[in-house]
Amino acid sequence: MGPPWTQQDISRVRELYPTHTATQIGIELSRTRRSIKHITHKFGFRKPQRDYSLNENQKQVLLGSLLGDGSIIRRNIKSYTYREPHGIGQQDYLQWKAQILGHLVSSLHPYARYDPRWNRTLWQVAMTMYGKWLKPYHDQFYPDGHKILPTQALNELTGLGVAVWFCDDGTKSSETSRLRIYTDSFTMDEAKIISKWFLDKFDIITHITPRPHKPTHPIIEVPSSSTGTFVALIKPYMPICMNYKITFREPS
Protein backbone atom coordinates (compact mmCIF):
# COMPACT_ATOMS: atom_id res chain seq x y z
CA MET A 1 0.00 0.00 0.00
CA GLY A 2 1.43 3.37 -1.02
CA PRO A 3 1.61 6.63 0.92
CA PRO A 4 -1.62 8.51 1.65
CA TRP A 5 -3.05 10.60 -1.15
CA THR A 6 -2.79 14.34 -0.70
CA GLN A 7 -5.10 16.89 -2.24
CA GLN A 8 -2.16 18.08 -4.33
CA ASP A 9 -1.64 14.54 -5.69
CA ILE A 10 -5.32 14.19 -6.59
CA SER A 11 -5.34 17.59 -8.29
CA ARG A 12 -2.31 16.55 -10.33
CA VAL A 13 -4.06 13.36 -11.46
CA ARG A 14 -7.09 15.43 -12.49
CA GLU A 15 -4.82 17.75 -14.48
CA LEU A 16 -2.88 15.00 -16.25
CA TYR A 17 -5.57 12.39 -16.84
CA PRO A 18 -7.14 13.91 -20.00
CA THR A 19 -3.84 13.71 -21.91
CA HIS A 20 -1.76 11.04 -20.14
CA THR A 21 -2.10 7.32 -19.49
CA ALA A 22 -2.39 5.94 -15.98
CA THR A 23 1.08 4.45 -16.36
CA GLN A 24 2.59 7.83 -17.29
CA ILE A 25 0.89 9.54 -14.34
CA GLY A 26 2.04 6.77 -12.02
CA ILE A 27 5.65 7.29 -13.05
CA GLU A 28 5.47 11.01 -12.28
CA LEU A 29 3.78 10.50 -8.90
CA SER A 30 5.67 7.30 -7.99
CA ARG A 31 2.40 5.36 -7.87
CA THR A 32 1.24 2.15 -9.46
CA ARG A 33 -1.01 2.15 -12.49
CA ARG A 34 -3.65 0.40 -10.41
CA SER A 35 -3.65 3.13 -7.76
CA ILE A 36 -4.01 5.83 -10.43
CA LYS A 37 -6.99 3.99 -11.96
CA HIS A 38 -8.52 3.70 -8.48
CA ILE A 39 -8.32 7.46 -7.97
CA THR A 40 -9.74 8.29 -11.40
CA HIS A 41 -12.66 5.94 -10.75
CA LYS A 42 -13.23 7.17 -7.19
CA PHE A 43 -13.41 10.84 -8.20
CA GLY A 44 -15.09 10.26 -11.55
CA PHE A 45 -12.31 11.68 -13.70
CA ARG A 46 -13.09 11.23 -17.40
CA LYS A 47 -11.03 11.55 -20.53
CA PRO A 48 -12.52 13.86 -23.18
CA GLN A 49 -14.28 12.04 -25.99
CA ARG A 50 -11.90 11.65 -28.91
CA ASP A 51 -12.79 13.36 -32.14
CA TYR A 52 -12.92 10.76 -34.90
CA SER A 53 -14.13 13.11 -37.62
CA LEU A 54 -11.81 13.06 -40.63
CA ASN A 55 -10.60 16.10 -42.49
CA GLU A 56 -10.45 15.87 -46.29
CA ASN A 57 -6.80 14.80 -46.46
CA GLN A 58 -7.34 12.07 -43.87
CA LYS A 59 -10.39 10.83 -45.75
CA GLN A 60 -8.47 10.67 -49.02
CA VAL A 61 -5.58 8.76 -47.45
CA LEU A 62 -8.01 6.27 -45.91
CA LEU A 63 -10.01 5.77 -49.12
CA GLY A 64 -6.88 5.39 -51.24
CA SER A 65 -5.47 2.92 -48.73
CA LEU A 66 -8.64 0.84 -48.68
CA LEU A 67 -8.58 0.66 -52.47
CA GLY A 68 -4.97 -0.44 -52.06
CA ASP A 69 -3.30 -2.40 -49.27
CA GLY A 70 -5.46 -1.50 -46.29
CA SER A 71 -8.20 -3.69 -44.84
CA ILE A 72 -10.83 -3.46 -42.11
CA ILE A 73 -11.87 -6.41 -39.95
CA ARG A 74 -15.06 -6.41 -37.93
CA ARG A 75 -14.38 -7.84 -34.47
CA ASN A 76 -17.90 -7.36 -33.16
CA ILE A 77 -20.74 -4.87 -33.52
CA LYS A 78 -18.71 -2.14 -31.81
CA SER A 79 -15.15 -3.09 -32.69
CA TYR A 80 -13.41 -2.60 -36.03
CA THR A 81 -9.71 -2.88 -36.83
CA TYR A 82 -7.89 -1.31 -39.77
CA ARG A 83 -4.58 -2.94 -40.64
CA GLU A 84 -2.05 -2.22 -43.35
CA PRO A 85 1.19 -4.22 -43.58
CA HIS A 86 4.18 -3.41 -45.79
CA GLY A 87 7.74 -4.61 -46.16
CA ILE A 88 10.13 -2.95 -43.73
CA GLY A 89 11.54 -0.91 -46.62
CA GLN A 90 8.24 0.99 -46.80
CA GLN A 91 8.39 2.22 -43.21
CA ASP A 92 8.92 5.84 -44.30
CA TYR A 93 5.82 5.58 -46.47
CA LEU A 94 3.67 4.32 -43.60
CA GLN A 95 5.05 7.04 -41.35
CA TRP A 96 3.97 9.59 -43.98
CA LYS A 97 0.45 8.16 -43.87
CA ALA A 98 0.45 8.08 -40.08
CA GLN A 99 1.50 11.73 -39.96
CA ILE A 100 -1.55 12.71 -42.03
CA LEU A 101 -3.94 10.42 -40.15
CA GLY A 102 -2.64 11.76 -36.83
CA HIS A 103 -4.48 10.69 -33.68
CA LEU A 104 -6.56 8.16 -35.64
CA VAL A 105 -3.55 5.83 -35.78
CA SER A 106 -3.28 3.42 -32.87
CA SER A 107 0.11 1.92 -33.65
CA LEU A 108 2.89 1.72 -36.21
CA HIS A 109 5.20 -1.16 -35.44
CA PRO A 110 7.68 -3.55 -37.08
CA TYR A 111 7.24 -7.30 -36.71
CA ALA A 112 8.72 -10.53 -38.04
CA ARG A 113 6.76 -12.89 -40.30
CA TYR A 114 7.85 -16.29 -41.53
CA ASP A 115 7.33 -16.77 -45.27
CA PRO A 116 7.17 -20.49 -46.18
CA ARG A 117 7.59 -19.71 -49.88
CA TRP A 118 11.16 -18.58 -49.26
CA ASN A 119 11.75 -20.48 -46.01
CA ARG A 120 12.86 -17.33 -44.25
CA THR A 121 11.69 -14.70 -41.81
CA LEU A 122 10.75 -11.34 -43.28
CA TRP A 123 10.58 -8.08 -41.39
CA GLN A 124 7.48 -6.02 -42.02
CA VAL A 125 5.85 -2.92 -40.60
CA ALA A 126 2.14 -2.46 -39.96
CA MET A 127 -0.15 0.47 -39.23
CA THR A 128 -3.29 -0.18 -37.22
CA MET A 129 -6.37 1.83 -36.26
CA TYR A 130 -9.26 0.78 -34.03
CA GLY A 131 -12.76 1.98 -33.30
CA LYS A 132 -16.40 2.11 -34.21
CA TRP A 133 -15.66 5.16 -36.39
CA LEU A 134 -14.40 2.68 -39.02
CA LYS A 135 -17.86 1.10 -39.36
CA PRO A 136 -19.10 3.26 -42.30
CA TYR A 137 -15.94 2.41 -44.25
CA HIS A 138 -16.25 -1.27 -43.41
CA ASP A 139 -19.88 -1.25 -44.54
CA GLN A 140 -18.87 0.43 -47.80
CA PHE A 141 -15.99 -1.85 -48.69
CA TYR A 142 -17.14 -5.12 -47.06
CA PRO A 143 -20.96 -5.30 -47.29
CA ASP A 144 -20.86 -9.11 -47.54
CA GLY A 145 -17.62 -9.74 -45.69
CA HIS A 146 -15.26 -9.48 -48.67
CA LYS A 147 -13.80 -6.38 -50.28
CA ILE A 148 -15.70 -4.81 -53.16
CA LEU A 149 -15.29 -1.64 -55.20
CA PRO A 150 -17.74 0.90 -53.72
CA THR A 151 -18.66 3.40 -56.42
CA GLN A 152 -19.38 6.06 -53.79
CA ALA A 153 -15.81 5.87 -52.50
CA LEU A 154 -14.45 5.90 -56.04
CA ASN A 155 -16.45 9.00 -56.93
CA GLU A 156 -15.19 10.81 -53.81
CA LEU A 157 -11.56 10.16 -54.70
CA THR A 158 -9.33 13.13 -55.57
CA GLY A 159 -5.73 13.36 -56.73
CA LEU A 160 -4.45 12.66 -53.21
CA GLY A 161 -6.54 9.50 -52.93
CA VAL A 162 -5.36 8.29 -56.34
CA ALA A 163 -1.75 9.01 -55.33
CA VAL A 164 -2.11 6.87 -52.20
CA TRP A 165 -3.76 4.10 -54.19
CA PHE A 166 -0.92 4.17 -56.71
CA CYS A 167 1.72 4.23 -53.97
CA ASP A 168 0.13 1.09 -52.53
CA ASP A 169 -0.56 -0.92 -55.68
CA GLY A 170 1.13 0.90 -58.53
CA THR A 171 4.33 0.25 -60.41
CA LYS A 172 6.10 1.46 -63.52
CA SER A 173 7.25 -0.57 -66.48
CA SER A 174 10.99 -1.15 -66.54
CA GLU A 175 11.03 -0.94 -70.33
CA THR A 176 8.51 1.79 -71.21
CA SER A 177 6.79 4.73 -69.55
CA ARG A 178 3.66 2.71 -68.86
CA LEU A 179 2.23 2.57 -65.35
CA ARG A 180 0.19 -0.20 -63.75
CA ILE A 181 -2.16 -0.54 -60.80
CA TYR A 182 -2.49 -4.11 -59.55
CA THR A 183 -6.16 -4.30 -58.58
CA ASP A 184 -6.01 -7.87 -57.25
CA SER A 185 -8.83 -7.31 -54.77
CA PHE A 186 -11.34 -6.49 -57.50
CA THR A 187 -13.08 -8.38 -60.29
CA MET A 188 -12.80 -7.81 -64.02
CA ASP A 189 -16.18 -6.05 -64.00
CA GLU A 190 -14.99 -3.75 -61.22
CA ALA A 191 -11.80 -3.06 -63.17
CA LYS A 192 -13.96 -1.93 -66.09
CA ILE A 193 -15.72 0.51 -63.76
CA ILE A 194 -12.35 1.85 -62.62
CA SER A 195 -11.13 2.25 -66.19
CA LYS A 196 -14.27 4.16 -67.20
CA TRP A 197 -14.01 6.30 -64.06
CA PHE A 198 -10.45 7.37 -64.92
CA LEU A 199 -11.60 8.38 -68.38
CA ASP A 200 -14.77 10.20 -67.30
CA LYS A 201 -13.30 12.05 -64.32
CA PHE A 202 -9.69 12.72 -65.31
CA ASP A 203 -9.63 12.12 -69.08
CA ILE A 204 -7.06 9.37 -68.53
CA ILE A 205 -7.19 6.43 -70.92
CA THR A 206 -6.42 3.07 -69.31
CA HIS A 207 -6.42 -0.54 -70.43
CA ILE A 208 -7.32 -3.68 -68.51
CA THR A 209 -5.06 -6.70 -68.73
CA PRO A 210 -5.15 -9.96 -66.76
CA ARG A 211 -2.25 -10.59 -64.43
CA PRO A 212 0.16 -13.23 -65.77
CA HIS A 213 -0.57 -16.64 -64.23
CA LYS A 214 -3.61 -15.09 -62.47
CA PRO A 215 -6.11 -14.36 -65.25
CA THR A 216 -8.91 -13.42 -62.82
CA HIS A 217 -6.75 -10.70 -61.24
CA PRO A 218 -7.01 -7.54 -63.38
CA ILE A 219 -4.33 -4.91 -63.88
CA ILE A 220 -5.20 -1.31 -64.74
CA GLU A 221 -2.55 -0.19 -67.21
CA VAL A 222 -1.86 3.45 -68.01
CA PRO A 223 -0.34 3.55 -71.51
CA SER A 224 2.55 5.85 -72.40
CA SER A 225 0.14 8.26 -74.09
CA SER A 226 -1.67 8.85 -70.77
CA THR A 227 1.29 8.65 -68.38
CA GLY A 228 1.92 12.41 -68.43
CA THR A 229 -1.68 13.19 -67.46
CA PHE A 230 -1.69 10.54 -64.74
CA VAL A 231 1.62 11.71 -63.25
CA ALA A 232 0.44 15.34 -63.31
CA LEU A 233 -2.61 14.25 -61.30
CA ILE A 234 -0.74 12.47 -58.51
CA LYS A 235 2.74 14.06 -58.39
CA PRO A 236 1.76 17.03 -56.17
CA TYR A 237 0.69 14.56 -53.46
CA MET A 238 3.37 11.87 -53.72
CA PRO A 239 5.61 11.45 -50.67
CA ILE A 240 9.28 11.84 -51.53
CA CYS A 241 10.02 8.25 -50.57
CA MET A 242 7.67 7.00 -53.32
CA ASN A 243 8.72 9.29 -56.16
CA TYR A 244 10.76 6.45 -57.65
CA LYS A 245 7.47 4.97 -58.88
CA ILE A 246 6.93 7.89 -61.27
CA THR A 247 10.55 8.68 -62.17
CA PHE A 248 11.62 7.50 -65.60
CA ARG A 249 15.04 7.31 -67.18
CA GLU A 250 15.84 9.91 -69.76
CA PRO A 251 16.12 8.35 -73.23
CA SER A 252 19.74 7.87 -74.24
Secondary structure in CASP SS format (residue, H / E / C, confidence):
PFRMAT SS
TARGET T0000
AUTHOR 0000-0000-0000
METHOD secondary structure of the structure
MODEL  1
M C 1.00
G C 1.00
P C 1.00
P C 1.00
W C 1.00
T C 1.00
Q H 1.00
Q H 1.00
D H 1.00
I H 1.00
S H 1.00
R H 1.00
V H 1.00
R H 1.00
E H 1.00
L H 1.00
Y C 1.00
P C 1.00
T C 1.00
H C 1.00
T C 1.00
A H 1.00
T H 1.00
Q H 1.00
I H 1.00
G H 1.00
I H 1.00
E H 1.00
L H 1.00
S C 1.00
R C 1.00
T C 1.00
R H 1.00
R H 1.00
S H 1.00
I H 1.00
K H 1.00
H H 1.00
I H 1.00
T H 1.00
H H 1.00
K H 1.00
F C 1.00
G C 1.00
F C 1.00
R C 1.00
K C 1.00
P C 1.00
Q C 1.00
R C 1.00
D C 1.00
Y C 1.00
S C 1.00
L C 1.00
N C 1.00
E H 1.00
N H 1.00
Q H 1.00
K H 1.00
Q H 1.00
V H 1.00
L H 1.00
L H 1.00
G H 1.00
S H 1.00
L H 1.00
L H 1.00
G C 1.00
D C 1.00
G C 1.00
S E 1.00
I E 1.00
I E 1.00
R E 1.00
R E 1.00
N E 1.00
I C 1.00
K C 1.00
S E 1.00
Y E 1.00
T E 1.00
Y E 1.00
R E 1.00
E E 1.00
P E 1.00
H E 1.00
G E 1.00
I H 1.00
G H 1.00
Q H 1.00
Q H 1.00
D H 1.00
Y H 1.00
L H 1.00
Q H 1.00
W H 1.00
K H 1.00
A H 1.00
Q H 1.00
I H 1.00
L H 1.00
G H 1.00
H H 1.00
L H 1.00
V C 1.00
S C 1.00
S E 1.00
L E 1.00
H E 1.00
P E 1.00
Y E 1.00
A E 1.00
R E 1.00
Y E 1.00
D E 1.00
P C 1.00
R C 1.00
W C 1.00
N C 1.00
R E 1.00
T E 1.00
L E 1.00
W E 1.00
Q E 1.00
V E 1.00
A E 1.00
M E 1.00
T E 1.00
M E 1.00
Y E 1.00
G C 1.00
K H 1.00
W H 1.00
L H 1.00
K H 1.00
P H 1.00
Y H 1.00
H H 1.00
D H 1.00
Q H 1.00
F H 1.00
Y C 1.00
P C 1.00
D C 1.00
G C 1.00
H C 1.00
K C 1.00
I C 1.00
L C 1.00
P C 1.00
T H 1.00
Q H 1.00
A H 1.00
L H 1.00
N H 1.00
E H 1.00
L C 1.00
T C 1.00
G H 1.00
L H 1.00
G H 1.00
V H 1.00
A H 1.00
V H 1.00
W H 1.00
F H 1.00
C H 1.00
D H 1.00
D H 1.00
G E 1.00
T E 1.00
K E 1.00
S C 1.00
S C 1.00
E C 1.00
T C 1.00
S C 1.00
R C 1.00
L E 1.00
R E 1.00
I E 1.00
Y E 1.00
T C 1.00
D C 1.00
S C 1.00
F C 1.00
T C 1.00
M H 1.00
D H 1.00
E H 1.00
A H 1.00
K H 1.00
I H 1.00
I H 1.00
S H 1.00
K H 1.00
W H 1.00
F H 1.00
L H 1.00
D H 1.00
K H 1.00
F H 1.00
D C 1.00
I C 1.00
I C 1.00
T C 1.00
H E 1.00
I E 1.00
T E 1.00
P E 1.00
R E 1.00
P C 1.00
H C 1.00
K E 1.00
P E 1.00
T E 1.00
H E 1.00
P E 1.00
I E 1.00
I E 1.00
E E 1.00
V E 1.00
P C 1.00
S H 1.00
S H 1.00
S H 1.00
T H 1.00
G H 1.00
T H 1.00
F H 1.00
V H 1.00
A H 1.00
L H 1.00
I H 1.00
K H 1.00
P H 1.00
Y H 1.00
M C 1.00
P C 1.00
I H 1.00
C H 1.00
M H 1.00
N H 1.00
Y H 1.00
K H 1.00
I H 1.00
T C 1.00
F C 1.00
R C 1.00
E C 1.00
P C 1.00
S C 1.00
END
